[in-house]
């Protein structure tokens, strides 16, 4: 036995019940036996036929040994009768043995490969269908769900779940079931060819073997879990320390880091030692149980040969059957653990599929029809938590083709309004109307198709610039993509790149600057061509110079469109048709820029504070310029300044 045949990196949770596992297997069946794919059903049936045929050939191989040995020993005649073997038999026996054994071994392998080949398409389609169903379901879930879940955790659920299907299919259909089938064949053959004692001893031996393997594996799972936890802890400490290499050097804490790492490795050492020791116990116990069963069967067969009721060939056949049966049982620990882990992973995926979307289209939902594009918030109230209301009876209108700005201090509810418009959440009071249509009564797809969004934090796909712009309308031509880029004032920049529009933007667009990412987002929205535009603090993270350029691009985009601007920098909304000032979830002030300044209220106070901050930065920039320090150099030093105007 090899040291790792019953070992793996699996870490299954033992809390799942058998009933739950059965339900999981039932959930997998529609993917393995798809109602709408008779061709795949045929493949399943043929694969099972090949599997049974393979096991029939497997149990037939020992008969060739029996016949060959009997011919070599004189056909089972006892005593001196063995000398009656003819010269022809001596010549024929080696040929027969090689041919029968060779054909049997080849057919075993060929039939197993045919089985795998036939079932491959079924298994991979099951993986694909379930993974795609989970992926679609995740996109249907609410924003609240995704804000509360870790993206990495979700990807691991899909990865483990799809891998779990492969494990279940591979081990259940092509290991566990064939082993049970072979055991049944062997017991029947031993009963028919010999007597019930051989079948009984074999059955009891296998039962004890399975019982011991199950209990020993359950015991080892806890040990293996502690080893994995210690390994994870040590790896985390090592990576964290190396990522903070300079900090370690600054404080001279190399020995402190070494002690922390060694403490984790000490725990890993103890757990790993117990893991190897427990593996030795498992392997030894399995070998002992099966060896005892084999010994008993061989002793009975030996007595049978001695008293003439059995031939030497019978003795060899019993031995061949038991050795052949022992091979798949030898990996039972690994198979059991992997199947259990696979079931748990699939159950986790199924649990995810049972999460209900918070926002659903109504049964009578209709497509949103845009005539002019006016937006109305009518006594809208909303709260993420019933104890903490965010919006309180907010009412305003964004007339078609006009620009309305929403401003206010942090936490006033500005970004919540954008989420209400996109219907990421349902309003708890009031309603939102577009051209007189309650957005709760229209389909989400048609609603979001009608609204263009330029967010504060533009996140791009790790693909080309062309792909990211075309995402606004996937069927757009290259010419339309480039025209949108020109309107967003990014076409010339793209032309300076060696790969042009085929240049990749990196993870989350990190290869581009903030302004360049914003221009890509604007181009994407231009290409989408929505009648309603939402700008959610689209320039708040940019420097003043870039902000002015982006503002020019945004003005072109918002022309003749109903535009709702959520802004932090008040200088970006001075030209809005109306400015709404939110405070603590309700409208505190509203009017034009000049009118609000004349009121000398909340808006005027915010404006004055921002102007003072801008003037302070300009003063600092001039001071640095006099000393020969540029704004770029100051930014590298962490000084927030802007170039003087």
C-alpha positions as CSV (number, residue, x, y, z in Angstrom):
1,X,0.0,0.0,0.0
2,X,1.3,3.4,-0.8
3,X,1.4,6.1,1.9
4,X,-1.0,8.4,0.1
5,X,-3.7,6.1,-1.2
6,X,-6.1,6.9,1.7
7,X,-4.9,10.5,2.0
8,X,-6.0,13.8,0.4
9,X,-6.2,17.5,1.0
10,X,-10.0,17.2,1.5
11,X,-11.5,18.8,4.5
12,X,-15.2,17.8,4.6
13,X,-17.6,19.0,7.2
14,X,-19.1,16.1,9.1
15,X,-22.2,18.0,10.0
16,X,-24.2,17.1,6.9
17,X,-26.8,14.4,7.3
18,X,-27.3,11.4,5.1
19,X,-30.7,12.6,4.2
20,X,-29.2,15.9,2.9
21,X,-26.7,13.9,0.8
22,X,-29.5,11.9,-0.7
23,X,-31.4,15.1,-1.6
24,X,-28.2,16.4,-3.2
25,X,-27.8,13.3,-5.3
26,X,-31.4,13.7,-6.4
27,X,-30.7,17.3,-7.4
28,X,-27.8,16.2,-9.6
29,X,-29.9,13.6,-11.4
30,X,-31.7,16.0,-13.8
31,X,-28.3,17.1,-15.1
32,X,-27.0,13.5,-15.6
33,X,-30.3,12.3,-17.1
34,X,-31.5,15.4,-18.9
35,X,-35.2,15.2,-20.0
36,X,-34.6,17.2,-23.2
37,X,-31.5,15.3,-24.4
38,X,-32.2,11.7,-25.5
39,X,-28.8,11.5,-27.1
40,X,-27.2,12.0,-23.7
41,X,-29.5,9.4,-22.2
42,X,-28.3,6.9,-24.8
43,X,-24.7,7.7,-23.8
44,X,-25.5,7.0,-20.1
45,X,-27.1,3.7,-21.0
46,X,-24.2,2.7,-23.2
47,X,-21.7,3.8,-20.5
48,X,-23.5,1.6,-17.9
49,X,-23.5,-1.3,-20.4
50,X,-19.7,-0.9,-20.9
51,X,-19.2,-0.7,-17.1
52,X,-21.1,-4.0,-16.5
53,X,-19.3,-5.6,-19.4
54,X,-16.0,-4.5,-18.0
55,X,-16.8,-6.1,-14.6
56,X,-18.0,-9.3,-16.3
57,X,-14.6,-9.5,-18.1
58,X,-12.8,-8.7,-14.8
59,X,-14.3,-11.6,-13.0
60,X,-13.8,-13.8,-16.0
61,X,-10.1,-13.3,-16.1
62,X,-9.4,-15.5,-13.0
63,X,-11.1,-18.4,-14.8
64,X,-8.3,-18.4,-17.4
65,X,-5.8,-18.8,-14.6
66,X,-7.8,-21.8,-13.2
67,X,-8.0,-23.5,-16.5
68,X,-4.3,-22.9,-17.4
69,X,-3.1,-24.2,-14.0
70,X,-5.4,-27.2,-14.2
71,X,-4.0,-28.1,-17.6
72,X,-0.5,-27.7,-16.3
73,X,-1.2,-30.0,-13.3
74,X,-3.1,-32.6,-15.3
75,X,-6.7,-31.4,-15.3
76,X,-7.1,-31.6,-11.5
77,X,-6.1,-35.3,-11.1
78,X,-4.6,-35.9,-7.7
79,X,-1.4,-37.7,-6.7
80,X,0.7,-39.0,-9.5
81,X,-2.0,-38.4,-12.0
82,X,-0.3,-35.1,-12.8
83,X,2.3,-37.0,-14.8
84,X,-0.4,-37.7,-17.5
85,X,0.0,-34.2,-19.0
86,X,0.7,-34.7,-22.8
87,X,3.3,-32.9,-24.8
88,X,0.6,-31.2,-26.8
89,X,-0.9,-29.8,-23.6
90,X,2.4,-28.6,-22.4
91,X,2.7,-26.6,-25.7
92,X,-0.9,-25.4,-25.7
93,X,-1.1,-24.2,-22.1
94,X,1.3,-21.2,-22.4
95,X,-0.4,-20.1,-25.6
96,X,-3.8,-20.4,-24.0
97,X,-2.8,-18.6,-20.8
98,X,-1.1,-15.7,-22.6
99,X,-4.0,-15.4,-25.0
100,X,-6.8,-15.6,-22.5
101,X,-5.2,-13.4,-19.9
102,X,-4.0,-10.9,-22.5
103,X,-7.4,-10.6,-24.1
104,X,-9.1,-10.3,-20.7
105,X,-6.7,-7.6,-19.6
106,X,-7.1,-5.6,-22.8
107,X,-10.9,-5.9,-22.8
108,X,-11.0,-4.7,-19.2
109,X,-9.0,-1.5,-20.1
110,X,-10.8,-1.0,-23.5
111,X,-14.3,-1.3,-22.0
112,X,-13.3,1.1,-19.1
113,X,-12.0,3.6,-21.6
114,X,-15.2,3.2,-23.8
115,X,-17.2,3.8,-20.6
116,X,-15.3,7.0,-19.8
117,X,-15.4,8.3,-23.4
118,X,-19.2,7.7,-23.6
119,X,-19.9,9.4,-20.3
120,X,-17.5,12.3,-20.7
121,X,-20.0,14.5,-22.7
122,X,-22.7,13.8,-20.1
123,X,-20.5,14.7,-17.2
124,X,-19.1,17.8,-18.7
125,X,-22.5,19.0,-19.8
126,X,-23.8,18.5,-16.2
127,X,-20.8,20.6,-14.9
128,X,-21.5,23.3,-17.5
129,X,-25.2,23.5,-17.0
130,X,-25.0,23.7,-13.2
131,X,-22.2,26.2,-13.3
132,X,-24.1,28.4,-15.8
133,X,-27.3,28.2,-13.8
134,X,-25.4,29.3,-10.7
135,X,-23.7,32.1,-12.6
136,X,-27.1,33.4,-13.9
137,X,-28.6,33.1,-10.5
138,X,-25.9,35.2,-8.9
139,X,-26.6,38.0,-11.4
140,X,-30.3,37.8,-10.5
141,X,-29.7,38.3,-6.8
142,X,-30.0,41.7,-5.1
143,X,-27.3,44.3,-4.6
144,X,-27.7,43.7,-0.8
145,X,-26.7,40.1,-1.2
146,X,-23.5,41.0,-3.2
147,X,-22.6,43.8,-0.7
148,X,-22.8,41.3,2.1
149,X,-21.0,38.4,0.4
150,X,-17.3,38.2,-0.5
151,X,-16.8,37.8,-4.3
152,X,-13.9,35.4,-3.7
153,X,-16.1,33.2,-1.6
154,X,-18.8,33.1,-4.3
155,X,-16.2,32.1,-7.0
156,X,-15.0,29.4,-4.7
157,X,-18.5,28.1,-4.2
158,X,-18.9,27.7,-8.0
159,X,-15.5,26.2,-8.4
160,X,-15.9,23.7,-5.7
161,X,-19.5,22.9,-6.7
162,X,-18.6,22.1,-10.3
163,X,-15.5,20.1,-9.2
164,X,-17.8,18.3,-6.7
165,X,-20.0,17.1,-9.6
166,X,-17.0,15.6,-11.4
167,X,-15.9,13.9,-8.2
168,X,-19.3,12.5,-7.5
169,X,-19.8,11.2,-11.0
170,X,-16.3,9.8,-11.3
171,X,-16.2,8.0,-7.9
172,X,-19.8,7.1,-7.5
173,X,-20.5,5.7,-11.0
174,X,-17.0,4.6,-11.9
175,X,-15.5,3.4,-8.6
176,X,-18.1,2.8,-5.8
177,X,-20.8,1.2,-8.0
178,X,-18.4,-1.0,-10.0
179,X,-16.8,-2.2,-6.8
180,X,-20.1,-3.2,-5.4
181,X,-21.0,-4.9,-8.6
182,X,-17.7,-6.7,-8.7
183,X,-18.2,-7.8,-5.0
184,X,-21.6,-9.2,-5.9
185,X,-20.2,-11.1,-8.9
186,X,-17.4,-12.5,-6.8
187,X,-19.7,-13.7,-4.0
188,X,-22.0,-15.3,-6.5
189,X,-19.1,-17.1,-8.3
190,X,-17.6,-18.3,-5.0
191,X,-21.0,-19.6,-3.9
192,X,-21.7,-21.4,-7.2
193,X,-18.2,-22.6,-7.9
194,X,-17.3,-23.5,-4.3
195,X,-19.7,-23.2,-1.4
196,X,-21.4,-20.6,0.8
197,X,-18.5,-20.5,3.2
198,X,-16.2,-18.6,0.7
199,X,-18.9,-16.1,-0.2
200,X,-19.7,-15.6,3.6
201,X,-16.1,-15.0,4.5
202,X,-15.6,-12.6,1.6
203,X,-18.8,-10.7,2.4
204,X,-17.9,-10.4,6.1
205,X,-14.3,-9.4,5.3
206,X,-15.4,-6.6,3.0
207,X,-18.1,-5.4,5.5
208,X,-15.5,-5.2,8.3
209,X,-13.1,-3.5,5.9
210,X,-15.7,-0.8,5.0
211,X,-16.7,-0.4,8.6
212,X,-13.1,0.1,9.7
213,X,-12.3,2.5,6.8
214,X,-15.4,4.6,7.5
215,X,-14.6,5.1,11.2
216,X,-10.9,5.6,10.7
217,X,-11.5,8.1,8.0
218,X,-14.0,10.1,10.1
219,X,-11.3,10.1,12.9
220,X,-8.7,11.3,10.5
221,X,-10.8,14.1,9.0
222,X,-10.6,16.0,12.3
223,X,-6.8,15.6,12.4
224,X,-6.5,16.6,8.7
225,X,-8.6,19.7,9.4
226,X,-6.3,20.8,12.2
227,X,-3.3,20.3,9.9
228,X,-4.9,22.3,7.1
229,X,-5.7,25.1,9.6
230,X,-2.2,25.2,10.8
231,X,-0.9,25.2,7.3
232,X,-3.2,28.1,6.3
233,X,-2.1,30.1,9.4
234,X,1.6,29.6,8.7
235,X,1.1,30.5,5.0
236,X,-0.9,33.7,6.0
237,X,1.8,34.8,8.5
238,X,4.6,34.2,5.9
239,X,2.9,36.1,3.1
240,X,1.8,38.9,5.4
241,X,5.4,39.3,6.7
242,X,7.0,39.2,3.3
243,X,4.5,41.8,1.9
244,X,5.5,44.0,4.8
245,X,9.2,43.4,4.3
246,X,10.1,47.1,4.7
247,X,8.1,47.5,7.9
248,X,9.8,44.4,9.4
249,X,13.2,46.0,8.5
250,X,12.2,49.4,9.9
251,X,11.5,48.0,13.3
252,X,14.2,45.3,13.3
253,X,11.6,42.6,14.0
254,X,13.0,39.7,11.9
255,X,13.3,37.4,14.9
256,X,9.8,38.3,16.1
257,X,8.4,37.3,12.6
258,X,10.5,34.2,12.7
259,X,9.0,33.2,16.1
260,X,5.5,33.8,14.9
261,X,6.0,31.7,11.8
262,X,7.7,28.9,13.7
263,X,4.9,28.8,16.2
264,X,2.4,28.1,13.4
265,X,4.8,25.6,11.8
266,X,5.1,23.8,15.2
267,X,1.3,23.3,15.2
268,X,1.5,22.1,11.6
269,X,4.3,19.7,12.5
270,X,2.3,18.1,15.3
271,X,-0.9,17.8,13.2
272,X,1.1,16.5,10.2
273,X,2.8,13.9,12.4
274,X,-0.6,12.8,13.7
275,X,-1.9,12.7,10.1
276,X,0.8,10.4,9.0
277,X,0.5,8.2,12.1
278,X,-3.3,7.9,11.6
279,X,-2.7,7.0,7.9
280,X,-0.4,4.2,9.0
281,X,-3.1,3.0,11.4
282,X,-5.7,3.1,8.6
283,X,-3.4,1.3,6.1
284,X,-2.3,-1.3,8.6
285,X,-5.9,-2.0,9.7
286,X,-7.2,-2.3,6.2
287,X,-4.3,-4.7,5.3
288,X,-4.9,-6.8,8.4
289,X,-8.6,-7.2,7.9
290,X,-8.3,-8.2,4.3
291,X,-5.3,-10.4,4.9
292,X,-7.1,-12.3,7.6
293,X,-10.1,-12.8,5.2
294,X,-7.9,-13.9,2.4
295,X,-5.9,-16.2,4.7
296,X,-9.2,-18.0,5.8
297,X,-10.3,-18.4,2.2
298,X,-6.9,-19.7,1.1
299,X,-6.8,-22.2,4.0
300,X,-10.2,-23.5,3.0
301,X,-9.1,-23.7,-0.6
302,X,-5.9,-25.5,0.5
303,X,-7.8,-28.1,2.4
304,X,-10.0,-28.5,-0.6
305,X,-7.0,-29.2,-2.9
306,X,-5.6,-31.6,-0.3
307,X,-8.7,-33.7,0.0
308,X,-9.3,-33.7,-3.8
309,X,-12.5,-31.6,-3.8
310,X,-10.7,-28.7,-5.5
311,X,-8.0,-28.4,-8.1
312,X,-4.9,-26.3,-7.9
313,X,-6.6,-24.1,-10.5
314,X,-9.4,-23.5,-8.0
315,X,-6.9,-22.5,-5.4
316,X,-5.3,-20.0,-7.8
317,X,-8.8,-18.7,-8.9
318,X,-9.8,-17.9,-5.3
319,X,-6.6,-16.0,-4.7
320,X,-7.0,-14.1,-8.0
321,X,-10.6,-13.1,-7.2
322,X,-9.6,-11.7,-3.7
323,X,-6.5,-9.9,-4.9
324,X,-8.5,-8.4,-7.8
325,X,-11.3,-7.3,-5.4
326,X,-8.7,-5.8,-3.0
327,X,-7.4,-3.3,-5.6
328,X,-10.5,-1.0,-5.7
329,X,-11.1,-1.4,-2.0
330,X,-7.6,-0.3,-1.4
331,X,-8.6,3.3,-2.2
332,X,-11.9,3.2,-0.3
333,X,-10.7,5.9,2.2
334,X,-9.9,8.4,-0.4
335,X,-13.0,7.6,-2.4
336,X,-15.3,8.0,0.7
337,X,-13.7,11.3,1.7
338,X,-13.7,12.7,-1.8
339,X,-17.3,11.8,-2.3
340,X,-18.3,13.3,1.0
341,X,-16.4,16.5,0.2
342,X,-18.0,16.6,-3.2
343,X,-21.5,16.3,-1.8
344,X,-20.8,19.1,0.7
345,X,-19.5,21.4,-2.0
346,X,-22.5,20.7,-4.2
347,X,-24.8,21.2,-1.3
348,X,-23.2,24.6,-0.7
349,X,-23.9,25.5,-4.4
350,X,-27.5,24.2,-4.1
351,X,-27.9,26.3,-1.0
352,X,-26.8,29.3,-3.0
353,X,-29.3,28.5,-5.7
354,X,-32.1,28.5,-3.1
355,X,-31.4,32.1,-2.2
356,X,-34.3,34.1,-3.4
357,X,-33.7,37.4,-5.3
358,X,-34.9,40.4,-3.3
359,X,-36.1,42.2,-6.5
360,X,-38.3,40.2,-8.8
361,X,-40.3,41.3,-11.9
362,X,-44.0,41.0,-11.2
363,X,-46.0,38.5,-13.2
364,X,-47.8,41.3,-15.0
365,X,-44.6,43.4,-15.5
366,X,-44.4,45.1,-18.9
367,X,-41.7,46.7,-20.9
368,X,-40.8,50.3,-20.0
369,X,-41.8,52.7,-22.9
370,X,-39.9,55.9,-23.1
371,X,-41.7,58.8,-24.6
372,X,-40.0,62.0,-23.3
373,X,-37.9,60.5,-20.4
374,X,-39.1,62.6,-17.4
375,X,-38.3,61.1,-13.9
376,X,-40.5,61.6,-10.9
377,X,-39.7,60.7,-7.2
378,X,-43.1,60.8,-5.5
379,X,-42.9,60.8,-1.6
380,X,-40.1,58.2,-1.7
381,X,-39.0,56.7,1.6
382,X,-36.4,54.0,2.1
383,X,-34.3,52.3,4.8
384,X,-31.8,49.6,4.7
385,X,-32.6,48.9,8.4
386,X,-36.1,49.7,9.7
387,X,-34.5,51.5,12.7
388,X,-32.5,53.8,10.5
389,X,-34.4,55.5,7.6
390,X,-32.3,56.8,4.8
391,X,-34.8,58.7,2.6
392,X,-37.9,60.4,4.1
393,X,-40.7,61.4,1.8
394,X,-38.5,62.7,-1.0
395,X,-40.3,64.3,-3.9
396,X,-38.8,65.9,-7.0
397,X,-39.1,65.8,-10.8
398,X,-36.4,65.6,-13.4
399,X,-38.1,67.1,-16.5
400,X,-37.3,65.5,-19.9
401,X,-34.1,66.9,-21.3
402,X,-33.2,68.8,-18.1
403,X,-30.4,68.4,-15.6
404,X,-31.2,68.1,-11.9
405,X,-28.4,67.9,-9.3
406,X,-28.5,66.2,-5.9
407,X,-26.0,67.5,-3.4
408,X,-25.6,67.2,0.4
409,X,-23.3,66.1,3.1
410,X,-22.1,62.5,3.4
411,X,-24.8,60.1,4.6
412,X,-27.6,62.4,3.4
413,X,-28.9,59.7,1.0
414,X,-27.6,60.9,-2.4
415,X,-26.3,57.5,-3.7
416,X,-29.4,55.8,-2.3
417,X,-31.4,57.8,-4.8
418,X,-29.4,56.3,-7.7
419,X,-30.1,52.8,-6.4
420,X,-33.8,53.5,-6.1
421,X,-33.8,54.7,-9.8
422,X,-32.1,51.5,-10.9
423,X,-34.4,49.5,-8.6
424,X,-31.6,47.8,-6.8
425,X,-33.9,48.1,-3.8
426,X,-37.6,48.4,-3.5
427,X,-38.8,51.7,-2.0
428,X,-40.5,51.3,1.4
429,X,-42.8,54.2,0.7
430,X,-43.9,56.3,-2.3
431,X,-43.0,55.4,-5.9
432,X,-40.6,56.3,-8.7
433,X,-42.1,57.1,-12.1
434,X,-40.6,57.3,-15.6
435,X,-42.9,58.9,-18.1
436,X,-45.8,58.1,-15.7
437,X,-44.9,54.4,-15.4
438,X,-44.2,53.1,-11.9
439,X,-40.8,51.3,-12.2
440,X,-42.0,48.6,-9.8
441,X,-44.4,47.5,-12.6
442,X,-41.9,47.3,-15.4
443,X,-39.3,44.7,-16.2
444,X,-35.9,45.3,-14.7
445,X,-34.1,44.7,-18.0
446,X,-36.1,47.4,-19.8
447,X,-35.7,49.8,-16.9
448,X,-31.9,49.5,-16.8
449,X,-31.7,49.6,-20.6
450,X,-33.2,53.1,-20.5
451,X,-30.7,54.5,-18.0
452,X,-27.0,55.3,-18.6
453,X,-24.6,55.4,-15.6
454,X,-21.3,57.0,-15.1
455,X,-20.2,56.1,-11.5
456,X,-17.7,57.7,-9.2
457,X,-15.6,54.5,-9.1
458,X,-15.4,53.2,-12.7
459,X,-14.5,49.5,-12.6
460,X,-13.5,48.0,-16.0
461,X,-13.3,44.4,-17.1
462,X,-9.8,42.9,-17.5
463,X,-10.1,43.0,-21.3
464,X,-9.3,45.4,-24.1
465,X,-10.4,49.1,-24.3
466,X,-12.6,48.2,-27.3
467,X,-14.4,45.5,-25.3
468,X,-15.0,47.8,-22.3
469,X,-16.4,50.6,-24.5
470,X,-18.5,48.1,-26.6
471,X,-19.9,46.7,-23.3
472,X,-22.4,49.6,-23.6
473,X,-23.9,47.9,-26.7
474,X,-22.3,44.5,-27.4
475,X,-23.5,44.5,-31.0
476,X,-21.9,47.9,-31.9
477,X,-19.5,48.1,-34.8
478,X,-15.9,49.1,-34.5
479,X,-16.7,52.4,-36.2
480,X,-19.5,53.1,-33.6
481,X,-17.1,52.3,-30.7
482,X,-14.5,54.7,-32.1
483,X,-17.1,57.4,-32.6
484,X,-18.2,57.1,-29.0
485,X,-14.5,57.3,-27.9
486,X,-14.1,60.6,-29.9
487,X,-17.2,62.1,-28.2
488,X,-15.7,61.0,-24.8
489,X,-12.4,62.7,-25.8
490,X,-10.4,59.5,-25.4
491,X,-9.8,58.5,-29.0
492,X,-6.6,60.5,-29.3
493,X,-5.2,58.9,-26.1
494,X,-6.0,55.4,-27.4
495,X,-4.2,56.2,-30.6
496,X,-1.0,56.8,-28.7
497,X,-1.0,53.2,-27.3
498,X,1.0,50.6,-29.1
499,X,-2.0,48.2,-29.3
500,X,-4.6,51.0,-29.7
501,X,-8.1,49.8,-28.9
502,X,-6.8,46.3,-28.4
503,X,-4.7,47.4,-25.4
504,X,-5.8,45.6,-22.2
505,X,-6.8,47.7,-19.2
506,X,-5.7,45.3,-16.5
507,X,-7.5,44.1,-13.4
508,X,-10.3,46.6,-12.6
509,X,-8.8,48.9,-15.2
510,X,-5.7,49.6,-13.1
511,X,-3.5,50.2,-16.2
512,X,-5.4,53.4,-16.8
513,X,-5.5,56.6,-14.8
514,X,-8.6,57.8,-13.1
515,X,-9.4,60.2,-15.9
516,X,-8.8,57.7,-18.6
517,X,-11.1,55.2,-16.9
518,X,-13.8,57.8,-16.6
519,X,-13.6,58.6,-20.3
520,X,-13.9,54.9,-21.1
521,X,-17.0,54.8,-18.9
522,X,-18.4,57.9,-20.6
523,X,-17.7,56.4,-24.1
524,X,-19.5,53.2,-22.9
525,X,-22.5,55.2,-21.9
526,X,-22.5,57.2,-25.1
527,X,-22.5,54.0,-27.1
528,X,-25.4,52.7,-25.0
529,X,-27.4,55.8,-26.0
530,X,-29.9,55.9,-23.1
531,X,-32.6,58.6,-22.8
532,X,-31.9,59.0,-19.1
533,X,-28.5,59.7,-17.7
534,X,-27.3,59.2,-14.1
535,X,-23.9,60.7,-13.0
536,X,-23.0,59.5,-9.5
537,X,-20.2,61.8,-8.3
538,X,-18.5,61.0,-11.6
539,X,-15.6,63.5,-11.1
540,X,-15.1,63.6,-7.3
541,X,-12.0,61.5,-7.4
542,X,-10.2,63.4,-10.1
543,X,-7.8,66.3,-10.0
544,X,-9.1,69.8,-11.1
545,X,-7.6,69.8,-14.5
546,X,-8.9,66.3,-15.4
547,X,-12.2,67.2,-13.8
548,X,-12.6,70.1,-16.2
549,X,-12.0,67.9,-19.2
550,X,-14.4,65.2,-18.0
551,X,-17.0,67.8,-17.3
552,X,-16.8,69.0,-20.9
553,X,-17.3,65.4,-22.1
554,X,-20.2,64.9,-19.7
555,X,-21.9,68.1,-21.0
556,X,-21.9,66.6,-24.5
557,X,-23.3,63.3,-23.3
558,X,-26.1,64.9,-21.3
559,X,-27.3,67.2,-24.1
560,X,-31.0,66.5,-24.8
561,X,-31.0,63.8,-22.2
562,X,-32.8,63.7,-18.9
563,X,-29.9,63.9,-16.5
564,X,-29.7,63.3,-12.7
565,X,-26.4,64.4,-11.2
566,X,-25.3,63.2,-7.8
567,X,-22.4,65.5,-6.8
568,X,-19.9,66.1,-4.0
569,X,-18.0,68.9,-5.7
570,X,-20.5,71.8,-6.0
571,X,-18.5,73.4,-8.7
572,X,-19.6,70.6,-11.1
573,X,-23.3,71.4,-10.8
574,X,-23.5,75.2,-11.0
575,X,-25.1,75.0,-14.4
576,X,-27.8,72.5,-13.4
577,X,-31.4,73.5,-14.1
578,X,-32.2,72.8,-10.4
579,X,-30.1,71.8,-7.4
580,X,-31.7,69.7,-4.6
581,X,-29.9,69.7,-1.2
582,X,-30.4,66.6,0.8
583,X,-29.9,66.6,4.6
584,X,-30.6,63.5,6.8
585,X,-32.8,61.9,4.1
586,X,-35.1,64.8,3.3
587,X,-34.9,67.8,1.0
588,X,-33.6,70.8,2.9
589,X,-33.2,73.3,0.0
590,X,-33.8,73.4,-3.7
591,X,-33.3,76.0,-6.4
592,X,-30.6,77.3,-8.9
593,X,-27.0,77.8,-7.9
594,X,-27.5,81.6,-7.6
595,X,-30.8,81.3,-5.7
596,X,-29.3,78.9,-3.2
597,X,-26.3,81.1,-2.5
598,X,-28.7,84.0,-2.0
599,X,-30.6,82.0,0.7
600,X,-27.3,81.7,2.7
601,X,-28.4,78.3,4.0
602,X,-26.9,74.8,4.0
603,X,-25.9,75.0,0.3
604,X,-24.2,78.3,0.7
605,X,-22.2,77.0,3.7
606,X,-21.1,73.9,1.8
607,X,-20.1,76.2,-1.2
608,X,-18.0,78.5,1.0
609,X,-16.2,75.6,2.7
610,X,-15.3,74.1,-0.6
611,X,-14.1,77.4,-2.0
612,X,-12.0,78.0,1.1
613,X,-10.4,74.5,0.7
614,X,-9.8,75.2,-3.0
615,X,-8.2,78.5,-2.3
616,X,-6.0,76.9,0.4
617,X,-4.8,74.3,-2.1
618,X,-4.1,76.9,-4.8
619,X,-2.1,78.9,-2.2
620,X,-0.1,75.9,-1.3
621,X,0.5,75.1,-5.0
622,X,1.9,78.6,-5.6
623,X,4.1,78.3,-2.6
624,X,5.5,75.0,-3.8
625,X,5.9,76.4,-7.3
626,X,8.0,79.3,-5.9
627,X,10.3,76.7,-4.3
628,X,10.6,74.8,-7.6
629,X,8.3,71.9,-6.6
630,X,5.8,71.0,-9.2
631,X,2.2,69.8,-8.5
632,X,3.2,66.3,-9.7
633,X,6.2,66.2,-7.4
634,X,3.9,67.4,-4.5
635,X,1.4,64.6,-5.3
636,X,4.2,62.1,-5.1
637,X,5.0,63.5,-1.6
638,X,1.3,63.0,-0.7
639,X,0.5,66.7,-0.7
640,X,-3.1,67.3,-2.1
641,X,-2.6,70.3,-4.4
642,X,-3.7,71.3,-7.8
643,X,-1.9,73.3,-10.5
644,X,-2.6,77.0,-10.0
645,X,-5.0,78.6,-12.5
